[in-house]
Amino acid sequence: STWQSFSEATQSKCMLEMMYLREPFSSKIRDLIAKTLLNNSAEEWARKLADEARIPCAVVHSTKQWLHSEHALKSGLVEQSEGELRIGPLVWEEDEENGPQPCTRTEDETRVPPRPSCNPRKPWLEGLKVLCLCNVIAGPMVSVTLARFGADVIRIDHPKPLYDPRITVQFGLLSNRSKRTVLADLKKEGGQILLARLIKWADVIVFNGTKQQLTPLGIDPQSVRRLNPRAILCLLDAFGGPREGPWSERIGYDDILQASLGIMHRFGEPGMPTEHAHIGTIDVVCGWGGAFACVCALLKRTRFGIGSFCRTSLAAAGQYLQVPFMHDFPGRIFDEPKGKVRGAHALHTCIECSDGWLFVAATGASAKPVEIAEALEKLRIAGISDLHEFCTCRTKSDVLAKLQAEGIPAAPLSSLEAWRLSEKKVSSFGFEHHPNHPCGLYLVHPKPCAIRALTPQRSLGTSRKLGADTREVIEEFGLGQYLEEWLVGGVVSESIAAEFLPA
């Protein structure tokens, strides 16, 4: 039968290779899962899967449900004061003696700290050494952001990847640029020897996972401090907050947090939650948050000479993506637009012209009735009694010219692909081309030009084939005598596959 053939086809293969199942298997499995899920409530399944089996899982919540959830309040991700709810910090420092502290706090908050001295001709983080123990997107984005400003980054991956090639390699084409790459099993004795040398070397150590995962790997704050008192440990996890909460040790990815925080509820239709994009909606912001936490910790080390344990999470980053909505108070009405909407209201929306779409902002998204009335009167005086009818029979350029003449903001809808093909040069955006990328393809990356610094940024170049630097790094750290033994014993490896992009 088809099930027997499926079993035979997968016996000799890792199931990750079968991640994208074809028919009829995908339909059969989907139907079985849907039928089984009806046996328990969503909350019961979340406890069984997320807490007991440690399988990423989350109940789809609205923003209001998240703000009032037990975990959000107990973990400090949401703060309550005088009956009002608001989101907590994006990043924080975990201090064993004094508890969690905002990363921006100093001993004397009234004193303006001196600007760190730097060479205006060199990237300001040149010489900073970063050990990246991360995977997927959020964690690697921390170290690649630091690399943009000059940091030297060594990343370690497992010799036998736990993810399919798309996650292991393809996501890293952007987030693992300019990093030396080592394949090592840190749970083996040899891997622990290598890890200890790298911790002593590093200024910053970045890990994405739960707090409970730190100790078995020997990278908990106490272990790191014994090896290197000046090292900064940065932890990114899924549901972590400044305090412990019931979901603090749950594992999860971008879409798990979209479900929990209200993003899927907001972008979906009634009864049909929808994922917003698929890759990096929260991940990238979380990575930048982690980099910001590291910089705060570096400033503290400059003043006091000690390392620290700084943190952020996907939950914290996902809240800041929704800042206009993430609050509650007595009488608040959650009436923000949701689902397949084109804007906040008729004067702040996408409008179709005869040859394409424009976004028009005749008022702000949260305009008051009096402001809307004033904008309508302004349009009427300009000869536009109905904005939508006016646009329908005219081209984008004609409508833009008319609206701009009246001082009404508008812009044509575009896409990243359209920008790439047009090769337009703007101050805050652009692309760089790699016709001879090591993966064998013509690759195009967005330029790192959105961040303006007083010192130059480093050209990141390309990502490297996994394991390409294993031999060099082991020899550089004085462990060359173990190399062949470790290669044979599976402690380290120089490749996960013959190809850069394994099939």
C-alpha positions in Angstrom: 0.0 0.0 0.0 1.0 3.6 -0.1 1.8 3.5 3.7 4.1 0.5 3.2 5.9 2.2 0.3 6.3 5.4 2.4 7.8 3.4 5.3 10.2 1.6 2.9 11.2 4.9 1.3 12.1 6.5 4.6 13.7 3.7 6.5 17.2 4.6 5.3 16.7 8.3 5.4 16.7 11.0 8.1 13.1 12.2 8.5 14.3 15.7 8.0 15.0 14.9 4.4 11.3 14.1 4.1 10.2 17.4 5.6 8.3 18.5 2.5 6.1 15.5 1.9 4.4 15.0 -1.4 0.9 13.6 -2.0 -0.6 11.3 -1.0 1.4 11.3 2.2 1.0 15.0 3.1 -2.8 14.8 2.9 -2.9 11.6 4.9 -0.7 13.0 7.7 -2.5 16.3 7.7 -5.9 14.6 8.1 -4.7 12.3 10.9 -3.3 15.3 12.8 -6.5 17.3 12.4 -8.6 14.4 13.6 -6.4 13.7 16.6 -6.3 17.4 17.7 -10.1 17.4 18.1 -9.6 15.0 21.1 -8.3 17.8 23.4 -8.6 21.5 23.8 -5.9 23.8 22.5 -4.6 24.6 26.0 -4.4 20.8 26.8 -2.4 20.2 23.6 -0.1 23.1 24.4 0.7 21.6 27.8 1.1 18.1 26.3 3.3 19.2 23.4 5.1 22.3 24.6 5.7 21.4 28.3 5.8 17.6 28.4 7.1 16.6 25.0 9.1 19.9 24.4 7.7 20.2 20.9 7.2 23.8 19.7 3.5 24.5 20.1 1.3 27.5 21.0 -2.3 28.5 21.3 -3.3 31.3 19.0 -4.0 34.3 21.2 -5.3 37.8 20.5 -3.2 40.7 21.7 -5.5 41.3 24.6 -5.3 37.6 25.7 -1.5 37.7 25.6 -1.3 40.9 27.6 -3.5 39.3 30.4 -1.8 35.9 30.2 -0.2 34.4 33.3 3.1 34.0 31.6 3.3 37.5 30.2 2.6 39.0 33.7 4.7 36.7 35.8 7.7 36.8 33.4 7.9 40.6 33.4 7.3 40.7 29.6 4.2 42.7 30.4 4.2 45.2 33.3 1.2 46.3 35.3 0.9 49.6 37.1 -2.2 51.3 38.5 -4.5 49.0 36.4 -2.7 49.6 33.1 -0.7 47.0 31.2 2.3 47.8 29.0 5.2 45.8 27.6 8.4 45.3 29.5 12.0 45.8 28.3 13.4 44.5 25.0 16.7 43.6 26.6 17.8 43.1 30.2 20.8 42.0 32.3 20.4 39.1 34.6 22.2 39.8 37.9 22.4 36.9 40.4 22.5 39.3 43.4 20.1 42.1 42.3 17.8 40.3 39.9 17.1 41.4 36.3 18.2 45.0 35.4 17.4 47.0 32.3 20.5 47.1 30.1 20.5 50.9 30.1 20.7 51.4 33.8 23.9 52.8 35.4 25.0 53.3 39.0 24.3 57.0 38.6 21.6 57.6 36.0 22.0 61.4 36.3 25.6 61.2 35.0 26.0 61.4 31.2 28.6 58.7 30.3 31.6 59.8 28.2 31.5 58.9 24.6 33.9 55.9 24.1 37.0 56.8 22.2 37.4 55.2 18.8 39.4 55.5 15.6 37.3 57.2 13.0 39.1 55.3 10.3 38.4 51.8 11.7 35.2 49.9 12.5 34.4 50.7 16.2 34.2 47.0 17.1 37.4 46.0 15.4 39.3 43.5 17.6 36.1 42.3 19.4 36.0 38.5 19.5 32.7 36.8 19.3 31.8 33.1 19.7 28.5 32.3 18.0 26.8 29.1 19.3 23.5 29.8 17.4 21.3 28.4 14.6 18.5 29.4 12.3 18.1 33.3 12.2 17.7 35.2 15.4 20.9 34.1 17.1 23.1 34.4 14.1 21.8 37.9 13.5 23.4 39.0 16.7 26.9 38.2 15.7 26.6 39.2 12.0 25.4 42.6 13.2 28.5 42.9 15.5 30.6 41.7 12.5 29.3 44.6 10.5 31.1 46.9 12.9 34.4 45.0 12.8 34.0 42.0 15.2 35.8 38.7 14.5 33.3 35.9 14.7 33.7 32.2 15.1 30.6 30.1 14.8 30.2 26.5 15.9 27.7 24.0 14.4 27.1 20.4 15.1 28.8 17.9 12.7 25.5 16.3 12.1 22.9 19.1 11.6 19.6 18.8 13.5 17.8 20.9 10.8 17.1 20.4 7.1 19.5 22.0 4.7 17.3 25.0 4.1 17.5 26.0 7.7 21.1 24.9 8.3 22.6 26.5 5.2 20.2 28.7 3.2 19.1 30.9 6.1 22.8 31.4 6.9 23.6 32.9 3.4 22.8 36.3 4.9 23.0 35.8 8.7 26.4 34.0 8.8 28.4 36.2 6.5 31.9 37.1 7.5 32.1 34.3 10.1 34.7 31.5 10.5 32.9 28.2 10.7 33.7 25.2 12.8 31.9 21.9 13.1 32.2 20.4 16.6 30.2 18.2 18.9 30.4 20.3 22.2 28.9 17.4 24.2 31.9 15.2 23.7 35.1 15.6 25.7 37.1 16.9 22.8 34.4 19.4 22.0 34.5 20.7 25.6 38.2 21.1 25.4 37.8 23.2 22.3 34.9 25.2 23.8 37.0 26.1 26.9 39.7 27.5 24.7 37.2 29.6 22.7 35.5 30.9 25.8 38.8 32.1 27.2 39.4 33.8 23.8 36.0 35.4 23.4 34.7 38.9 24.5 31.1 37.9 23.6 29.4 34.5 23.6 26.0 34.3 22.0 23.6 31.3 22.4 20.1 30.8 21.3 18.2 28.3 23.4 16.6 28.0 26.8 18.3 28.9 30.0 18.2 25.2 31.1 20.3 24.3 28.1 23.3 26.4 29.2 24.6 24.2 32.1 24.9 20.9 30.2 27.0 22.6 27.6 29.2 24.3 30.2 28.2 27.9 29.1 26.1 28.9 32.1 27.1 32.3 33.6 29.1 30.7 36.4 31.1 28.4 34.1 31.8 31.2 31.7 32.9 33.5 34.6 35.3 30.9 35.9 37.0 30.7 32.5 36.8 34.3 31.5 35.5 36.9 34.0 35.4 39.6 31.3 33.3 37.6 28.9 29.7 38.7 28.0 27.2 35.9 27.7 24.1 36.8 25.5 21.1 34.5 25.6 18.2 34.6 23.2 15.2 32.3 23.8 11.6 32.0 22.9 9.5 33.0 25.9 12.1 34.4 28.3 11.5 37.5 30.3 13.2 39.4 33.1 11.6 37.0 35.6 10.7 33.3 35.5 7.3 32.5 34.1 5.4 29.2 33.4 6.5 29.2 29.8 10.1 30.3 30.3 11.6 27.0 29.2 9.3 26.4 26.3 11.1 26.2 23.0 9.8 27.9 19.9 10.4 29.7 16.7 9.2 32.9 14.9 5.7 31.5 14.0 5.2 30.0 17.5 5.5 33.6 18.9 3.4 35.0 16.2 0.6 32.7 17.4 1.1 33.6 21.1 1.5 37.3 20.8 -1.5 38.1 18.7 0.2 38.6 15.3 -1.5 35.6 13.6 -4.8 36.7 15.1 -4.4 40.2 13.7 -3.4 39.2 10.2 -6.0 36.4 9.9 -9.7 36.4 9.2 -12.3 35.5 11.9 -11.7 31.9 12.8 -8.7 31.6 10.5 -5.4 32.9 12.0 -2.7 33.6 9.4 1.1 33.6 9.6 2.7 36.9 8.8 5.3 36.1 6.1 7.2 33.0 7.1 10.9 33.8 7.7 12.2 36.4 10.1 9.2 38.5 11.0 10.3 38.4 14.7 13.7 36.7 14.3 15.6 39.6 12.8 14.3 42.2 15.3 15.3 39.8 18.1 18.8 39.4 16.6 19.2 43.2 16.6 17.9 43.3 20.1 20.6 40.8 21.1 23.3 42.9 19.5 22.0 46.0 21.3 22.2 44.0 24.6 25.8 43.0 23.8 26.7 46.7 23.2 25.2 47.8 26.5 27.2 45.0 28.2 30.4 46.1 26.5 29.9 49.7 27.7 29.4 48.4 31.2 32.6 46.3 30.9 34.4 49.4 29.6 33.5 51.2 32.9 33.7 48.4 35.4 36.0 45.8 33.8 33.6 42.9 34.3 31.5 40.7 32.0 27.7 40.2 32.4 24.8 38.0 31.4 22.5 39.9 29.0 19.3 38.6 27.5 16.4 39.1 25.0 13.8 36.8 23.6 11.5 36.3 20.6 8.6 37.2 22.9 10.1 40.5 23.9 11.0 41.4 20.3 7.6 40.3 19.0 5.9 42.7 21.5 8.0 45.7 20.2 6.9 44.9 16.6 3.3 45.7 17.8 4.1 48.7 20.0 0.9 50.7 19.0 -1.3 47.8 20.1 0.6 46.3 23.1 -1.2 48.1 26.0 -4.5 47.8 27.9 -6.3 49.9 30.5 -9.9 50.1 31.8 -12.2 51.0 29.0 -9.7 50.3 26.2 -11.4 48.9 23.0 -9.3 46.7 20.8 -10.7 47.9 17.5 -7.4 48.1 15.5 -7.7 46.9 11.8 -7.1 43.2 11.3 -7.4 40.6 8.6 -7.1 41.5 5.0 -7.3 45.3 5.3 -5.6 47.9 3.1 -5.1 50.5 5.8 -6.3 52.1 9.0 -9.3 53.9 7.3 -10.4 55.4 4.0 -7.8 58.2 4.1 -4.9 56.1 5.2 -5.0 53.2 2.9 -3.9 51.5 -0.3 -5.9 52.6 -3.4 -6.0 51.1 -6.8 -5.3 53.3 -9.8 -5.7 52.4 -13.5 -2.1 51.1 -13.7 -1.4 49.9 -10.2 -1.6 50.7 -6.5 -0.7 53.7 -4.3 -0.6 54.1 -0.6 -2.2 57.4 0.5 -1.8 58.9 3.9 -4.1 61.9 3.9 -4.2 61.6 7.7 -2.3 59.6 10.2 -3.4 56.0 11.0 -4.9 57.0 14.3 -6.5 60.3 13.2 -9.3 61.7 15.2 -12.7 62.5 13.6 -11.9 66.2 13.4 -8.6 65.5 11.6 -10.4 63.2 9.1 -13.0 65.9 8.5 -10.3 68.5 7.8 -8.6 66.2 5.4 -11.8 65.5 3.5 -12.4 69.3 3.2 -8.9 69.7 1.9 -9.5 67.1 -0.8 -12.9 68.7 -1.7 -11.3 72.1 -2.2 -8.7 70.4 -4.4 -11.5 69.0 -6.5 -11.4 65.5 -5.1 -14.9 64.7 -3.8 -14.2 60.9 -3.6 -10.6 59.8 -3.3 -11.1 56.2 -4.5 -13.2 57.3 -7.5 -10.6 59.9 -8.4 -7.8 57.3 -8.4 -9.7 54.5 -10.3 -9.7 56.3 -13.6 -6.2 57.9 -13.4 -2.6 56.6 -13.6 -0.4 56.4 -10.5 1.8 59.2 -11.8 -1.2 61.5 -12.4 -2.6 60.9 -8.9 0.8 61.3 -7.3 1.3 64.7 -9.1 -2.1 65.9 -7.9 -1.7 64.7 -4.3 1.8 66.0 -4.0 0.7 69.4 -5.3 -1.8 69.5 -2.5 0.7 68.4 0.1 -0.9 65.0 0.6 1.7 62.1 1.2 1.4 59.2 -1.2 3.7 56.6 -2.7 3.4 53.7 -5.2 3.4 50.2 -3.8 6.6 48.3 -4.6 8.5 45.2 -3.5 12.1 44.2 -2.7 12.3 42.4 -6.0 11.2 45.5 -7.9 13.8 47.6 -6.0 16.5 45.1 -6.8 15.7 45.0 -10.5 15.4 48.8 -10.8 18.8 49.2 -9.2 17.7 52.5 -7.6 20.2 54.0 -5.3 18.8 55.6 -2.1 20.6 56.6 1.0 19.2 53.9 3.3 18.8 51.0 1.0 20.6 49.0 -1.8 21.9 45.7 -2.9 25.3 44.1 -3.4 25.9 41.3 -5.9 28.0 38.2 -5.6 28.2 36.6 -9.0 30.8 34.1 -7.8 29.4 33.1 -4.4 31.0 29.9 -2.9 27.6 28.2 -3.1 27.9 28.3 -6.9 25.0 30.7 -7.5 24.7 34.3 -8.4 23.6 35.8 -5.0 22.2 39.2 -4.2 22.3 40.6 -0.6 20.8 43.8 0.8 23.5 46.3 1.6 24.2 47.0 5.3 23.7 50.7 4.7 20.6 51.4 6.9 22.7 51.9 10.0 24.7 55.1 10.1 27.8 55.1 12.3 30.6 57.5 13.2 33.1 54.9 12.1 33.1 52.8 8.9 31.3 49.5 8.6 33.1 46.4 7.4 32.1 44.7 4.1 30.7 41.4 5.2 31.5 39.5 2.0 29.9 36.0 1.9 29.1 33.1 4.2 31.4 30.1 4.1 30.8 26.4 3.6 30.1 24.8 6.9 33.3 23.5 8.5 35.6 25.3 6.1 37.6 26.7 9.0 37.6 23.7 11.4 41.2 22.7 10.8 42.6 26.3 10.9 40.8 27.2 14.1 41.8 24.0 16.0 45.4 24.6 15.0 45.2 28.3 15.9 44.1 27.5 19.4 46.9 25.0 20.0 44.9 21.8 19.6 46.3 20.6 16.3 47.7 17.4 18.0 44.1 16.2 18.5 42.8 17.0 15.1 43.0 13.7 13.3 41.8 11.8 16.4 38.8 14.2 16.7 38.0 13.9 13.0 37.9 10.1 13.2 36.0 10.1 16.5 33.3 12.5 15.2 34.2 15.2 17.6 34.8 17.6 14.8 34.3 17.6 11.0 35.3 19.7 8.0 32.0 19.4 6.1 28.4 18.3 6.4 28.1 17.5 2.7 30.1 17.6 -0.5 28.0 20.6 -1.7 27.8 24.0 -0.2 24.0 23.8 -0.5 23.2 20.1 0.3 20.2 18.6 -1.4 
